[in-house]
Amino acid sequence: MTSADGVTGGVLVLGVGNPLRADDGVGQAVVERLGLLLPPEAAELRAVYQLTPELAADIAGTRLVVVVDASVDVPPAEVAVRDLGPGAAKGEPFSHSVDPAGLAALAQTLYGAAPRMVLVGVGPVSLEPSDGLSPAVAAAVEVAADAIAAVIGER
């Protein structure tokens, strides 16, 4: 099922991070894992280096956006899920990069709608230049993917 904006099922999962900076790439790794777990119609999965204002148009017509990223606020290799709720329009909406709440604010400002936003943070062990995840964070990818599948109702 595809919504009017082209996003599958009204659910968009954004895996954020730079895979060349060790565990910063966990968001993209989780999106890759979800591609193997979920049926294609369950959600649109995207790997991005950062959240940018251009994404506001894509999220405005969705019912749910899940953002998964490395988070230094989460203990190493642990997964935290935080629901910002519908229309999480807080934060500064005008910047070259934005946080999830700022992205929701921009969607609200420009398109009059902002979806429910869920943040999934994975605590990094290392953010140093490297082309792979640390073993502990690599193991947390499955936990994060399962948590996202549960949020979108596929588990």
C-alpha positions in Angstrom: 0.0 0.0 0.0 1.4 3.4 -1.0 0.1 6.7 0.4 -0.5 9.8 -1.8 3.1 11.0 -1.2 4.5 7.7 -2.4 5.6 6.5 1.0 4.7 2.8 1.4 2.0 2.2 4.0 2.3 5.6 5.4 5.4 4.5 7.4 8.9 5.9 6.8 11.9 4.5 8.6 15.0 6.7 8.3 18.3 5.1 9.2 20.7 8.0 10.0 24.5 7.9 10.2 27.8 7.7 8.5 29.0 4.1 8.0 32.6 5.3 7.7 32.6 6.4 11.4 32.2 3.0 13.1 29.0 2.9 15.2 27.6 6.1 13.7 26.5 3.9 10.8 24.2 1.8 13.0 21.1 3.6 11.7 21.9 2.6 8.2 22.7 -1.0 9.3 19.3 -1.3 11.0 17.5 -0.1 7.9 19.4 -2.7 5.9 18.4 -5.4 8.4 14.7 -4.3 8.3 14.9 -4.7 4.5 15.4 -8.4 5.2 12.8 -8.7 8.0 9.8 -6.7 6.7 7.6 -7.2 3.7 8.1 -4.4 1.2 4.6 -3.0 1.8 5.3 -2.5 5.6 7.4 0.6 5.3 9.6 2.7 3.1 13.2 2.2 4.3 15.8 4.9 3.7 19.4 5.3 4.7 20.5 8.9 5.1 23.7 10.6 6.4 21.7 13.2 8.2 18.2 14.6 8.6 17.7 17.4 6.1 14.9 19.9 5.5 14.1 18.2 2.2 12.7 15.2 4.1 9.8 17.3 5.4 7.9 16.9 2.2 8.3 13.1 2.4 7.2 12.8 6.0 4.3 15.2 5.9 1.9 12.7 4.4 2.9 9.7 6.5 1.2 8.4 9.6 4.5 7.3 11.3 8.2 8.2 10.9 10.8 6.1 12.8 14.3 7.6 13.0 17.1 5.3 14.1 20.5 6.7 14.9 23.5 6.3 17.1 22.9 8.2 20.4 25.5 9.2 22.9 22.7 9.5 25.4 22.1 5.8 25.4 24.6 3.4 27.1 26.9 1.6 24.7 25.2 -1.1 22.6 21.8 -0.6 24.2 18.7 0.4 22.4 16.3 3.0 23.5 12.9 3.8 22.0 11.2 7.1 22.5 7.8 8.1 21.1 7.6 11.8 20.4 3.9 11.3 19.5 1.9 12.8 16.7 2.9 16.2 15.4 6.1 16.4 17.4 6.6 19.9 16.1 9.2 21.4 18.5 12.6 22.6 17.7 14.2 24.8 15.0 12.7 24.0 11.6 15.1 26.0 9.5 18.7 24.8 9.2 20.9 22.7 6.8 20.3 19.8 9.1 17.5 19.3 11.6 16.7 17.0 14.5 13.6 14.8 14.4 11.4 17.4 16.2 12.7 20.1 13.9 11.8 18.0 10.9 8.3 17.5 12.3 8.1 21.3 12.9 9.1 22.0 9.3 6.5 19.5 7.9 3.9 21.2 10.1 4.9 24.7 8.9 5.2 23.9 5.2 2.5 21.2 4.8 0.2 21.6 7.7 0.8 18.1 9.0 3.3 16.2 11.0 3.2 12.4 11.7 3.8 10.5 14.8 7.6 10.4 15.3 9.5 7.6 17.1 13.2 7.8 17.9 15.3 4.7 18.2 18.7 5.3 19.6 21.6 2.9 19.8 24.4 3.7 22.1 27.8 3.7 20.2 30.9 2.1 21.5 33.1 4.0 19.0 32.6 6.9 16.6 36.1 6.9 15.2 36.8 6.5 11.5 36.2 2.8 10.6 34.2 1.0 8.0 32.3 -1.3 10.3 30.3 -1.5 13.5 31.8 -2.5 16.8 30.9 -6.1 17.6 28.6 -5.0 20.5 26.7 -2.5 18.4 26.5 -5.0 15.5 24.7 -7.3 17.9 22.3 -4.5 18.9 21.2 -4.1 15.2 18.8 -7.1 15.6 17.4 -5.7 18.8 16.8 -2.3 17.2 15.2 -3.9 14.1 12.9 -6.0 16.2 11.9 -2.9 18.2 11.1 -1.0 15.0 9.1 -3.9 13.6 7.0 -3.9 16.8 6.4 -0.1 16.6 5.1 -0.4 13.1 3.0 -3.4 13.9 4.9 -6.1 12.0 5.8 -8.2 15.1 
